[in-house]
Amino acid sequence: MTFLGLSAKNALRNRFRTVLTVLGVAIAVLAFVMLRTVVWAYNVGVEAAAPDRIVTRHKVTFVMQLPKRYIDTIRQEPGVTVATWANWFGGKDPKHDREFFSTLAVDPETYFQVYTDVAVAPADLAAFKENRRGAIVGDVIAKKFGWKVGDKVSLKSPIFPGDWEFAISGIYTATRKSVDRSTFLFHWNYLNEGMAARQRDQIGWVVAKVSNPARTADMSLAIDRKFDERDTQTLSQSEGAFNASFLGMFTAVLKAIDVVSIVIIGIMMLILGNTIAMGARERTQEYGALRAIGFLPRHLAVFVLGESFTIGVLGGTVGLLLSYPIVQLGMGRFLEENMGSFFPYFRISPGNALLAMLLAVGMSLVAAGIPAWNVTRLRVVDALRRVA
């Protein structure tokens, strides 16, 4: 029997207390993983953004529109290989009026040339281009609503009144983590023709694909300079910077989540420290006997640290096992289906899982530090006389 093996057996002597402690650690790990995954998933749009795309919007605010003719000027900028545009539609399916998903009016000829990470079968894309009322939908939203190619869908928009009828031409998948798989894409011309004359030929934003990703900052400035003297000025950014601008509104919230995750780990350490201290106190006479027959102080410290290590490993393992069905399969699926614009890819990253396990084990050793130190300072006579 090794020292660590004996320590593991000691951890199971009071099974009820050990089970409760392991569950406490597991819940702390589960909460830590959940919070860290929220922060990581929210930032994935920046980290996984395409480096070769530039987004141009109204200089004042994203919700204000640009004249459609701006697209021709941007296409003439040296280094721009292809450019497309889109409008936010804000549509909802009356059959699922409580469900939110992105609805965009796009240019069918160029949108999929710019967004090459939105994968559509060639036959479906051809059918979409030929049908003025055609639509391409993400695989996540299609599965959620049971949509199939050929289905008729009606949407209502609070921005653009009327009954808008569509036919599902295809279902897309994503090859990049930053792509929302719950978006409804349809023809911009269909939207434009349905608006009043004074509202026509307005677009929400322009996305340009460039030949040299290293020049996106310089090209963004060059594009904006072209519109400085016009009635409507622009703000151009790389896709990563554009996505980061949305995160700026929630920076304080994300920092608060980070702080809470650290507090949870601190609480876990206190739970472990209390349990280990109780166990060490109950075995004071045993430690005195071990010292009397020749065990050294460092051997007793190994017993205490090994017991805490065992509980930390068990708690971390159980916490991670609970995290995948609860956080990734449950919470993640819900957020991808209902908040795909903010959480297009909600998964437990290997880094967060490893960090949670390391913290569970590391904090268990830290929590056992004081009890282990106290054990090494025991005098044999005092330990044998003490009643726990």
Secondary structure, DSSP 8 states (H G I E B T S, - for coil): --HHHHHHHHHTSSHHHHHHHHHHHHHHHHHHHHHHHHHHHHHHHHHT--TTEEEEEESS-TTS-EETTHHHHHHTSTTEEEEEEEEE---B-GGGTT---EEEEE-TTTHHHH-TTEE--HHHHHHHHH-TTEEEEEHHHHHHHT--TT-EEEEB-SSS-S-EEEEEEEEEEESSTTS-TTEEEEEHHHHHHTS-GGG-SEESEEEEEES-GGGHHHHHHHHHHHTTTSSS-EEEEEHHHHHHHHHGGGHHHHHHHHHHHHHHHHHHHHHHHHHHHHHHHHTHHHHHHHHHTT--HHHHHHHHHHHHHHHHHHHHHHHHHHHIIIIIIIIHHHHHHH-TTT-S-----HHHHHHHHHHHHHHHHHHTHHHHHHHHT--HHHHHH---
